[in-house]
Amino acid sequence: MAGETSRTTTRPLFFYGYVIVFVAIIVFMMTFGANYTFGVFFKPLSTEFGWTKAVTSSAYSILTISAGFLGIFAGRLTDRFSVRIVSIVMGCFLGIGYILMSQINAIWQMYLIYALIIAPGLGGVWPALTSIVPRWFALRRGLMMGVAASGVGIGTLVLPPVISRFIPVYGWRTSYIIMGAFALTVIVLASLFLKRDPHQTGQPLYGEDKLKPDRKPPETGTLSLRQVVRSHLFWMVCLIYFLFGFSLHTIMVHIVPHAIETGIQPETAAELLGIIGATTVVSKLVVGSVSDRLGIKLSLVYNFILLTAGLLWLQAATDLWTLRGFAIAFGFSYGGIMTLQSLLAAELFGLSSLGLIVGCVSFIYTIGSATGPVLSGYIFDVTGSYKVAFLICAILEAAALTVVLTTLGKRKS
């Protein structure tokens, strides 16, 4: 009995939640870093096969809409079963999909691979991992979410520039094989260390014992999915992230081709994605930490102001230095808004179905993400310029800011 009492009352020297955050960094880094190489492969693929920008962009749109839909199921599986299994399966799909991309010879093959193989690998990553990190922390939840989500920025900083240098040396086919094999190996190995919540290690949430009763994490009073879907607030959150997804993925797909169109060399143009990635690393840490003190909704307002201003700045950005300035502003706001997504959902709707709720919001977000790149590619094909497309993005983000101010902003953070 004495031994049992000792085992149950002794607190572990190391909190396993930090392992969860580190694994999330690695998985986000590989998954989203590989995803954002699409803009780097864009030119070699369209040049070799003679595809228009709209046709090539459609592959990314198919990917995002398919990934968003599948993310709903991945979020549900994470809530009910094992995040480790979900993450391992996703890593296998992602890596195999990119390896198969090395063998394509027609656009339908690209569409099929992105829709049926790469999409399952990409779709569940964000709902699965952003829903388990808040389960481990009662205090510093925003900071830890920011640290975990910084993996997206690290991947964007590292992978696109590296792959842009592989392509001239090894060709785009071999570059796909290298990237796919590396992603598969790293994601599967890292995912072996994932656990769903502290109860699997016999630990409480970080800082739970230090919270006052009125500041306990939102486990009690959690809404069911049916209640959430009936909530006007839920659909406002979906609208905000739909508008955000439209602009985000328009930029991530078309900023490198836009820079090349202005006369910048492809390798140098790819560095813009690296700048965006580096800035998102900083923003996720800063915004995540600040949101713990300033509040999630007010943090969201400031980030949308910066995003709208950056997109307006892009209208006049015609050389490398002004494009770099845009990349910094865009990367900071993008990183902050993505970091706040699951934190906002946890604050408004609780934790018990957080994976499924984030999956639903992410699905609406990916509808915007799918629409933006292909519409912007079509606008370029018609007008010969991205100016109109980028102006539409600025208008949409101003609309998202308005929604935040007029709906979420009325509620106390």
WOVENRA-V599094 format. One record per helix or strand of 2 or more residues. SS is the DSSP state (H for helix, E for strand). FROM is the first residue (numbers start at 1). LEN is the number of residues. If there is no record, write none. Layout:
SS:FROM:LEN
SS:FROM:LEN
This chain:
H:2:8
H:17:19
H:38:12
H:53:28
H:83:19
H:107:30
H:141:30
H:172:20
H:198:3
H:208:3
H:213:3
H:225:5
H:232:30
H:266:29
H:296:19
H:320:30
H:354:30
H:387:20
H:408:3
